[in-house]
Amino acid sequence: MRCAVIDAEKANYPIMWMCRLLGVPRSSFYAWRARVASETATQARRRILAAHVRRVFAAGRGAYGCRRVAAQLNREGHACSVGLAADLMRELGLRACQPRAYRRTTIPGRAPVTSPDLIGRDFTATEPGTRLVGDITYLKTGEGWLYLATVIDLATRMVIGWQTAEHMRTSLVVDALAMAVTHGRVRPGAVFHTDRGAQYTSAEFTRFAASKRIRTSLGRTGVCWDNAAAESFFAALKNEMYHRQAFPTRVRARFAVAEYIEVFYNRQRLHSTLGYRTPAEALTDYQQRQLAA
């Protein structure tokens, strides 16, 4: 990049002066010019695209594979096929971080309230606020466990409610759902699907959901596929953020969770189920269609 700047300004400033100012050896600059002059159009395009691939991969926090990288480049106007993105990533030594294996964390209640499965592994929705999924996961810190409960909208894949705590009591999941309701993200009559953990089958949670006109839906205990959309989010969070740093305190972990959800996941991360749009874009697109109708 610095060599390109020197080349572009060589008619206005002495090359020696610019090399010294930018910390580029003159020999390196002239070698760069010779290389660029001998490049074919295809080689030049690959070189330019490689720089964009490296940038997009870094912006995606090392989690983007070739499909998401290609999708982002095309969104920016840089025509790039999935195959070309894969080739360039391989040449650059870029490999997306891989998710770890699923671990069961559901603890059934002793006398749980029962609800039918209103989702049936159909994790789709045509309107935001109508079909939601939720779950709990745990994050290890230097001070002990921090528990995270989430509420995800299936229409936009946006995390519309979340809460952390030092415990796994029912109030944790109630507070996460209350956040979604308070922000106006849940419609009356919405379905909220979870596993059969003690928190979600408690009388306290059932009463709260009923008071907000939310229908509860339960999958089978220990069957991750019955709540795959919620499990998928936790896999992404741990793969793309949690497993890649250490958290000496619960406060530090909570700030990292907040930044991942509100900044990256909801507003920057491309989702294949949304046609490589972000959840915020999916919500905006729906709202614009409603206004135009």
N, C-alpha and C positions, 0 to 999 in steps of 0.2 A: 504493500500500500504506500509506504514512504517513497519507494522508487518511482511509483506512478505519479506521485505528487511532484517529485523533482523533474520528471520528464515533462509533465504538463506545464511547469513554470520555467523551463530552461531558457525560454526566449526573454523572460523578464528578470531573472536573477542568475548570477554565476553558479554553475554546477558545483564547483568546489565549495563555495560558501554554503549552499543548501545541504550538501552532504555532511559538512561539519555541523551545521545547525541541527540536522535531523539524526545525527549519529549513524550515518550510512557510509561505509568505506567506498571510495570512488570505484575501486575494482569491482565491488559488489554491484554498484549501480550500472556500470558498463556491461557486466556479465548479464544482468537482468535485461538490459536493452537488447543485447545480442540474442538472448533466449526468446524474448517477445517478438523480435523481428523475424525469427525463423519459425514461429508457431503457425500452424494451420488454423483455419477458422474453427475447426472442431476442437483442437487442443485448447484454443483460447476460451471457447465456451465452457469446456470442462474445468479449466482453471478457475474461471469466474464462478461457476456453479459450485465448485468445491468450497470456495470461501463462504458462499451462502449456506451450504450444507453444514459446515462447521458452526456457523453462527446460529442456525435454527436448532441444531442438536444441543448446543449450549443453552439456548433459551428454553428448550424443552426439558432442561435439568437432567439430561442424559437418559431420558425415558422414551424418547421418540425413536421408533423403528423407521425403516425406509418408507413405509406407507404414510405415516404422519409427516415425515420430513418432506416427502414429495407433495403432499396435500398443502402444507404450509407454503412451500415455494410457489406452487401454482396460484395460491391465494394472493401472493405478493406480485404475481405477474412474471415469475421466472419459470418458463415452461420446462417441466422435468417429469419424466416418467418414473414409476416405482423402480423399474429395473436400473435406470441410470442412477437414481438416488442410492440404491443398494450397492452399485459398483463404486460410487464415490465414497460412500461410508466405509466400504471394505478397504479402499486405498488409503483412507485417512485413519484407519484403525479405530473407527467409532462403532461401538456396540451398545445397544440399548440395555439398560439394567433389567434383569429378569426377575419376575415375581417369585416369591418363595411358596412352599406348599401350604395348602389350607390346613388350619388346625381348628378343631371343634372347641368352642368356648361356651356353648349353650348349657345352662344349668336349669333343668325343669323345676317347676314349683311343686310343693307337696300336694296341694289341693288347687290346681290351676283352674281358672275360668276358661271355658272352651269357646272357640270361635271357628267358623268354617274357613276353608282356604278359598278366598274370593279372587285370587290371582291365578292359581293353577299354572305357574311358571310362564305366564304370558306377561313379560315385563315391558309392555308397550302402553301408550296412552295417547289420545288425540288432543287432549286439553290439559294444560297445567292445573295442578291443584286437585286433581280427581283421583289419581292412583299413586300412592306413595309407598315406599319401603323404608324400613329402619332396622338398625342392629346396634350392638355394642362390641367394642374391641378394647384391648388393654395395651398400654404403652409403658415400658419400663423406664424409670428415671433413677437418678442417684438417690432420690428420697423415697423411692417405692413406686408402686403402680399408679398410673393415671388412667382412668377409664373414660372412653369417648363414646357417646351415643349420637347417632345421626338420623336425619329424616331426608330422604331423597325423592325428588319428583321424577316419575318415570317419563313424563312428556318431554322434559328438558334435561334430565340427568343432573339438575342443579341440586346441591346440598342446601335445602331451604331451612333446615333447623339442625342445630348441634349443641352439645353441651359436654363439658368435662367435669370430673369430680374425683376425689380420692376414694370413692366408694362405688358400689354397684347397686345401691338401693333404687327403689322404684322412682324416687324423685328425679334421678338422673334422666330417665327416658321421658318422664313427664315434662321436665324442663326443656328437653330438645324439641318435643312436639309443640310445646307452648310457644317456643320461639318461632316456629313455622306459622302458627296460627296468628300470633301477634303481628307478624310482618305481612299478613294478608295473603299468604301463599297456599292456604288450604280452603277448599270450597266445602260448603255444607254437603254432607252425604259422601264425602271422599272415603276411599278405602285406604287403610293403613296396614300394610302387610309386614309381618315380622316372623321370627322363629318363635318357638314355644318356651323361651327363657322365662324364669320366674318373674322378672320385672314386667314383661308384656302380658303375662297371664294373671297378674294380680288384680284383686278387686279395685285397688286404688287407681291403677292405670285404666281399667275398664270404665270406671266411673268418670274419669277425666275425659276420655275419648267420647263417651256418650254425651257429656255436657257440651262438647264442641260439635256434636252431630257428625262424628267420625266413626265409620264402621271398621272394626278391627278384623284382621284376617291373619290366620296362623298357618305356617308351614309345618312340616314334620320335624321332630327333634333330631338334631344331628345330621340332617340331610341338607348340605350346603346348596344344592341346586334349587331347592324350594325358595331360597332367598338369594339367588345368584347375583342380582343387581346390587344389593347391599354389600355382599361379600366382595364383589368386584371393586367397589370403591375402596374398601379397606385394603385390598391387595395393592391398589394403585398408591394409596397414601403411604403404606409401609415400604413399598418398593421404591418410590420416587422421592421420599422424604425421610421417613423414620429410620430405616435401616442404614442410612448414609451419613448419620451424625449421632453424636452422643448428647444426652440431656441430663445435666447434673441436678436440675431441679424440676419440679412439676410446673412452675411458672414458665420456665424456658420451653418446656414441651407444649404447654398450652399456646404460647405465642407462635410456635412453629406450626401447630395445627391450624390456628386462625389464619396465618399467612398462606398456608397451603390451600385451605378451602376457599377463603374469600378473595384472594388475589390470583392464585394460579389455577386451581381446579375449576372454579365457577366462571372465570373470566378470560383465561388464556389457553387452557389445555383443550386440544382438539379431540373430539369424541367420534369414533368410527360409527357408532349407532346413530349419531346426529348428522351423518354425511360430512364428517370432519368440520363441524362447527363447534363453537364453545357453548356451554349451557346458557350463558347470557345472550348469545346471538340467537339461540333457539327460542328463548323467551321473547326477545325483541321481534323476531320474525312472526311469531304467533300474534303478538299484540298489534303489529302493523296490518296483518291480514284481517283481524277483527275490526280495526278502524276502517279498512277499505271495503268491508262487506256491507 
